[in-house]
């Protein structure tokens, strides 16, 4: 294989891999069938719970959401979906079997739609929490690939133009004439 052909093929392959690393989305949000936007509204309290329950953010924090930064009473729920996935989150939201939550939700249970919406919201937050590192790695890889491609492409013409006179000069110095 010719050197320039090998470089071109290498550039195409690395650009393709970098592109795929950037565009392939996570599939966490696909597992839940609720509406993640409504789930966020329920979590933050901008949409009232059907049975009058308290919004999640009153006690819990979630990375990147709200101004408190940390949970004020209950645990931080940033890793909830990553730890339990859709079925586990749905079970937790259905039972709410924590003593501090029983007093709030015993007579105000979450509806099926609210549980699905909150599960979808937690799925989306789990996906977006992993995206920055994936995106950053993908952007770094893409940047490296672009630099290598530019250096390789700019060097193809320069290499031929610079090498030929050097080879001819070395042949003349050795006394080899073509």
N, C-alpha and C positions, 0 to 999 in steps of 0.2 A: 504494500500500500504506500502510496506517495505521502511524503511528510505533510504537505499542505492539506491533502485529503483527510489524513488522520486528525489533524488539528480541527478542521471544519466539523468532522463527525463528532469529535470530543466536545466542541462548543455547542453543537446541536443537542447532544445528549445531556450535558450539564444544564443548559437552559431549560430543557423539558423537565428535568427533575426539580429544578428550582421553582418552576411554574406550578407543577403539581403540588409541591410542598406548601405553596401559598394558597391555592384555591380549594384544596380538599377540606371541606368543613367537618367539624366534629359531628357526631350523631346523637349526642346526649339529649337534645331537645326533641328529637323525633320519637323518643320512647313514650313521652307523656302526650295525652290527647287533649289536654285542656288548653285554654287560651293564656299564654304566658303574660300578655299585657294586662289582662284582668287580674292575674295572679299577683303581679307587681302592685297593682292598685290595692288589692286586698292586703298585701303585706305592709304597704306604707300607710294604709288607712285612708287613701283618697277615694276608695270605694268601701262602703259599709258592708260588714258581714250581714248576710240575710237574717240570721237569728239574733243579731245584736252583739256578737262576740267582739272582743277587743282586737285591734290590728296587731299583727305579729311584731311590728317594729316597736310597739310599746314596751316589750321586754327583750326582744332579740335584735342583734345586729347582723348585718350581712356586708361582706367586703364591698366597698365602693358604693354603698347605698346609705343614705341618711347622713346626718351631721354628727351623730354621737361617736362614731368610729368604733366603739366597742359595745357589747351587750350591757344593758344597765341592770338586768335582773336574770334573764335566762341566758343560755349559752349562745355563742356566735354560730349562726347557721350557714356560714360560708361553705363548709365542707359537707353539709347534710346530704346533698344528692350524690356527691362523689363517694360517700361512705355507704349509703343505703340504696341508691338507684331508685327507679320509679316505684317498684313494688314496696320497698321499705319505707319510702317517704309517704306513699299513700297509706300504708298501715299506721305509721306514726300519726298522720293527720286524722285518721279515722278514730283511733283510740284516744289520743291525747292523754295517755295514762301517766301523766306526771302530776304529783300532788298539787303543785302550784297552778297547773293549768286546769285541773278538775274544778276548782272553785269558779273559774271564769267561764268555762265552756260546758259544765255539767247540764245546765238548762239552755245553753245556746250552742248546740253542736254545729259544726261546719256541714254545709250541704255537700252532696256528691260533686256538683259543679265547682264549688269553691275548692274542694280537695284536689280535683283535677287541674284547676287553674293554678293553684299554688304549686302543685307538683311540676307543671310545665314551666312555671317561673323559676323554680329551683334548678330544673334541668338546664334552662337557658343560662342562669348565672354560673352553673358549673362549667358550661361550655365556654362562656366568655372569660372565665377566670383562667382557663388553660390557653385560650387563644393568644394573649399577648406573648407568652414565651414561644409558642409555635410560630407566631407571626414574626417575632423578633429573629428567631433562628432562620426562618425562611427568608426574611429580608437580608440578613447577613450573608446567607448562602447565595442569594440572588446577586448581592453586591460583589461578592468574590467572583462569581461566575462572569459577571459583566466586566469586571476588571481584567480577568484572564482572557476573555474573548476579545476585548479591545486591544490588549497588549499583543495577543496572538495575531489578530487581523492586521494591526498596524505594522507588525514585524515581518509579515510575509513579503511585502514589497521591499521593505528596507533590507531584509536579509539577502535577497537576490542582488540588489544593487550594491550592497557593501561587500558581499562575499566574493563576487566574481572578480573585481579588481584586486582584491587581496590574494586570491588564488593565482591569478595571472602574474602578480608581482613575485610571489614565492616561487613560481615555476621559472621565471626569468632569472632570479637569483641563484637557483640551483642549476640553471643551464638546461632545463627541460623546456623545449619549444614544441608547440603543437602545430 
